[in-house]
Amino acid sequence: MDVDLKKESEDRPYKVNVLDRSVAILETLSQFGPSLTQAEIAKLTNLHVSTCMRLLINLRHHGLVGKDEDSGRYRLGYRLIDWAEGARGSSGLVDIARPVMRELCNTFNETVVLSVMSGDHRVDIEQFVGRQSIRRVVTLGVEKPLYAGAASRVLLSGLSTAELDSYLERVELQKLATHTITDPEQLKASLQEIREKGYAEAGQEQYEESGMGIVAPVKGVRGEVVAALGVSIPRFRYSEELRERILPAVLEAAAKVSRSVSGTR
């Protein structure tokens, strides 16, 4: 699977080739790593070997990629960790949500996750993990489909009709697991249900071993969906009794974060 360097966006009137190519290298290392040779990177990005070499040298100079001198293989650089931490906290969203997430995690001893939209993907940016021997743990910072999973659909439900139609034109709905929605009209109906109910319930939409849980939207000052906050639970532990207790708690937690984000305490 090659990284598409020609992908354009209607809201980007100016294209900087060297930047696109550098980003393609970083995305390739993220998707196909943890380490790759220069030849592998050039092939996956459709870059000429000499162009790839020049970009790798400069990315390495800035700490965005690292190189193992013995094997000659490249990996993502540690400077990206600093940038990621800056991105997580830049809006204040994570700092605002942490106390509420911690309280929710302590109450149910289950994993609580905060997610945001990043382009056409969902990214989990913070979590508090329950202390039970079998528990759900997510990998932070990884791009995930916006159409599969409760948190993804909560974020997608915040799009306008025009934005959603544009998204569905760009993105192919692939069958990732048993209950992944791949029909656009069915997905639209699911999103409308989320808007009406105010939450989404997790199921086997991304992976067969996916857990269960409930996710609610965090809203900004204009009522827009800025994040998704939810509790993730191993399937075997998700009972109707637990669901009835978690649902109002998640709704209240998301509402509490929303009030702080929008300044309507």
ABEGO torsion letter per residue (X at the ends): XBBBAABBBAABABBBAAAAAAAAAAAAAAAAOABBBAAAAAAAAGBBAAAAAAAAAAAAAAGABBBBAAAGBBBBBAAAAAAAAAAAAAAGAAAAAAAAAAAAAAAAGBBBBBBBBBEABBBBABBBBBABABBBBBBBGBBBBAABEAAAAAAAAABBAAAAAAAAAABBBBBABAABBABAAAAAAAAAAAAAAGBBBBBBAABAABBBEBBBBBBBAAGBBABBBBBBBBAAABBAAAAAAAAAAAAAAAAAAAAAAAGAX
